[in-house]
Amino acid sequence: MVLRYEAPSMTRWTARGVSSAYDSSFGYVSAQGAPLVELLDPQHGERVLDLGCGTGVFTSEIHSRGAEVLGIDGSAAMIEKALAQYPGLDFIVGEGDDFTVARPFDAVFSNAALHWMSREPDMVIANVHAALRPGGRFVAELGGAGNCAAMIAAMSTAWREHGLPEPELPWFFPSPAEYSTRLEQGGFAVRLLEYFDRPTPMDECPDGAADWVRVFGAPLLEGLPGDIVEPLLRRVNELAAPALRRETGWMADYVRLRFAAVRR
Ligand SMILES: C[S@@+](CC[C@H](N)C(=O)[O-])C[C@H]1O[C@@H](n2cnc3c(N)ncnc32)[C@H](O)[C@@H]1O
């Protein structure tokens, strides 16, 4: 397993260096977000910003429906790949909690990215608000409360058993009540909010939960003594298996929050 999420610091987590493997190996992230484009329902000539666009799969899909698009992502490697894949489209490197746009957009779209923007979620919402025209739409999906609960419990226990401090998790998994309150306080009217389980086959993780941690929790492994990592991950697998390993293979315990809100 060579995919890695690298973090420059404990407070800024983003995907770097994974962009080329990302499309092929973790394509389910994009595949499962397809209904979100239907919810966005992009119209011909609309201006749509894709926040946390990754390699631009959805940016391109939204463009193919006739919208003008801009993809923003915190990872230069992702943006490099997006520009190479979709040379006619606009992509820039930018942080969710620190971006501005020159002209307002009709809609902001975001798939599987807002939960990584955990540092200042209200600032992300404020920036999206500022990027939209009045009446503009904010349509997004992120991990919701309880996302990966069994995975995270296994990690916590394994870390504790190895005498390590509780892992400082890089994600923000809000409840529907919490996130709709943040949206309303940020100047949005919430039109739709869905909160649902989405068990997801971990076809790309032959070594199960251990592989998942290697990819999505890589920053948590940084700085650990080299000889501890493999036994630690073996223990994560043992602890997670009763909840996540089925006869057909490993299944991630994903919980999603999907919403459509309108800028007041
Ligand atoms: C799981 S990927 C989803 C990519 C894309 N939206 C998709 O569905 O294929 C999450 C993306 O969020 C980006 N990201 C993480 N933290 C970010 C931040 N603070 N600001 C902007 N982008 C960020 C990562 O670089 C990564 O490309």
The ligand as a Gaussian input file, in Angstrom:
#p B3LYP/6-31G(d) Opt

LIG

0 1
 C      -11.711000      12.642000      -0.225000
 S      -11.114000      13.947000      -1.210000
 C      -12.545000      14.366000      -2.196000
 C      -12.179000      14.983000      -3.511000
 C      -13.342000      15.263000      -4.472000
 N      -14.267000      16.210000      -3.913000
 C      -14.042000      13.983000      -4.869000
 O      -15.160000      13.764000      -4.427000
 O      -13.467000      13.199000      -5.636000
 C      -10.987000      15.313000      -0.081000
 C      -10.300000      16.509000      -0.701000
 O      -10.358000      17.604000       0.221000
 C       -9.140000      18.318000       0.121000
 N       -8.936000      19.111000       1.345000
 C       -8.670000      18.652000       2.585000
 N       -8.558000      19.663000       3.454000
 C       -8.752000      20.801000       2.734000
 C       -8.770000      22.197000       3.066000
 N       -8.571000      22.589000       4.325000
 N       -9.019000      23.094000       2.082000
 C       -9.226000      22.680000       0.806000
 N       -9.225000      21.372000       0.432000
 C       -8.994000      20.453000       1.385000
 C       -8.101000      17.237000      -0.062000
 O       -6.894000      17.738000      -0.593000
 C       -8.835000      16.281000      -0.986000
 O       -8.575000      16.566000      -2.339000

